[in-house]
Amino acid sequence: MPRKARRSPATNAVLVAGGAGFLGSYLCERLIGEGWRVVCLDSFRTGASENLRPLEREPRFSLIEADVCEPLPSSIKVDRIFNLACPASPRHYQADPIHTLLTSVLGARNLLDLARANGARLVQASTSEVYGDPDQHPQRETYWGNVNPIGIRACYDEGKRAAETLCFDYMRQHEVDVRVARIFNTYGPRMRPDDGRIVSNLIVQALKGRPLTVYGTGEQTRSFCFVTDLIDGLYRLMDIEANPRAPINIGNPEEYTINELARLVTELTGSASPIVYEPLPSDDPQWRRPDITSARTVLGWSPSTSVRQGLAATIAWFNAANAEERERGLALRPMGLTFRTPAIAGALG
């Protein structure tokens, strides 16, 4: 007979694993704004302390520097847990593929055990990469995917698939309240300029007057969701009382070819940079577009920021950060870029 997750007294506290990362830092701010106490846990392998600077004087915010692969402090008492602890860009997750896989699997297990001990609700940040190079388009949550289990992307793709399996087994066996979000391509201010993802690559190259690198023919497609829209989807998934008991796609169904994206970045930056083509990386998906019917019906969520609006905001942020570094006589740093609200507000307004 499976034992139920223990119910603990309410602490009004949330643990965000990976809270110093691109998505995690926005989520920490959203939670603070909603009145929660936030415990951020991060190893700082790819997270940046400067992402948390807006919260450094916030009394309801605390930070634990730790790796989710290792046993977690038993003193952590929280009502809710978000697991965002894994590098998400191919350049970073392929740099140490063994640790990436262990982060997905051991990290999920450790956080699920913590959720079980605390009687806490947990949102697992999964990914559209569980669909691999899909035969179904757009991708629905019922699609089982087409993943190369031994390819160079498998450490991330299969790691996230295994983490989903753990989540649903903990739900069935231990009645842990787990929700799984399959996150599609997300972009916005605070992206690392060296993360290797297409949006940051193109923007940094355009602003520096360098050729824009497109891999393959550029006719492969992606769907790009602005970061604050994505965070709203994650928050709603955690906040609903009824457990969906199935993964939910969170992403923007507005689909672009990479060539279209490159031309839009060129237009918005005013760059004269040419586009150059390089070979397509192994196992790179040809199509990516979410079916968000479940998100609309279950969460009442859909993205509100167009790609043009979101790119304008992201370009403004990168441009401001680059200008500040030039004034200091320094090169654009790979980490530590500071979020500038006025630039974003102006670009979106």
C-alpha positions, 0 to 999 in steps of 0.5 A: 500500500503506497504511503501518502505524502505527509502534510506539513503546516503551511509555511508560505514558502516556495523553493525555486531550484535553479533560481539564479538562472534565466527563467528562475530569477524571473520566477523568484521575482514573480513569487515575491510579488505574489506574497511568497517567501522564496528560497532560491537554490542554485549551484551557479554552474550556469546561473548568475548572481547578478540575476538576483540583484533586484532581490538582494535586499528583499527580506522574504528572499534567501539563497542556498548555494547547492547542487540538486544532485547532492542530498538537500538540507533537511531543514528546508520547509516549504509548501511549493517547489519549482524544479528549474535546475538544469542547463537548457541550452545545447552549448551548456548541457553538452559541456558536461553531459553526464552531470546534465543527465544526473541533474535531471534524474537525481535532482528530480528525485531529491526534490520529489523526496523533499516534496513528499516529506513536506507535503509540498506541491511540485512543478517540474520544468520539462521541455519540448525536447522530449518530443525530439525531432517530431513526426507530429506537428504541432506537438500535442502532449499525447505525442510520445516523441522521436528522440535519439537515446544515444545522441549528443542531445540525449543527456538533456532530452532523455534526462528530462523524459526520465524526470517526467517518469519519476514525477508521475511514478511519485504521483502514483506511488506516493501521491505527491502533487506533481505538475509537469510543464513542457517548456518551448523555446523561451527568450528575453532579457537576462539571457546569457550572450554566450548560451548558444541559443538562436535568439541570443546568438543572432542579437549579439551578432547583429549588435556587434556588426558580425555575420548572423549565423544560421545552421542548416538551410534556416527553414527549420522552425521554432516557436518563441515565447517571451519570458514573462509569458512563460513565467505566468504559465508556470505560476498558473500551473502551480496555483490551480487546485486540481492536478492536471495529471498530465504534462502541459505544453507552455509556449508560443504557437506563433511559428517562425523559420530561423531565416524569418527570425534572422531577418526580423532581428536584422530589421529591429536592430538596423543591422547590415550584417549578412546571414551565413550558413553553417552545417546543422548540428546532429539531431537538431529538430526540424519542426517545433510548435506547441499545441497549447489547447491544454494550457488554454483550457486547464490554466486559462493561459496563452501568451500575450507578447508577440515575437516582434514585441519581445524581440524589441525588448530583448534587443533593447536590454542587450543594447543597453548592457553592451553600451554600458560595457563599452563605456567601461572599456570592457568586452561584453561579459558572458555573465552578470548582465543587469535587468533594466526595466525602463528599456523593456517597458519602453520597448513593449509600450 
